[in-house]
Every structure is written in C-alpha cells, then in structure tokens.
C-alpha cells in the first residue's frame, strides 16, 4: 500500500514538474526573466522532491 502511495505521489510531482518547466519555457520566450527565474526555482524544488520520492520507493523495494 505504501508503495502505491509513493507511485501516486511521484506521478503527481512529475506532472507538476512538467507543467512548471513548460511555463518556464513560455516565460523565457516572452522575455519575462524575473518570473522565469522563479519558475526555475520552483522546478528545482520539485525535481528534488521527485528524486527523494524515487529513492523512498527504491528503498521500499530493496528493503
């Protein structure tokens, strides 16, 4: 059950990460550098959470 919860969390984080990256690209094309940098920061935090969630799942499978 915990494994399925981790998979769901990972999936949601991954979707949000992709949305934020797409938004950042749009902002860059528009030349909105300030908001672009904010989106990159948000994407970095989401990426960190994705890695942590993936590692939790790996530990469960190996443990």
ABEGO torsion letter per residue (X at the ends): XAAAAAAAAAAAAAAAAAAAAAAAAAAAAAGBAAAAAAAAAAAAAAAAAAAAAAAAAAAAAAX
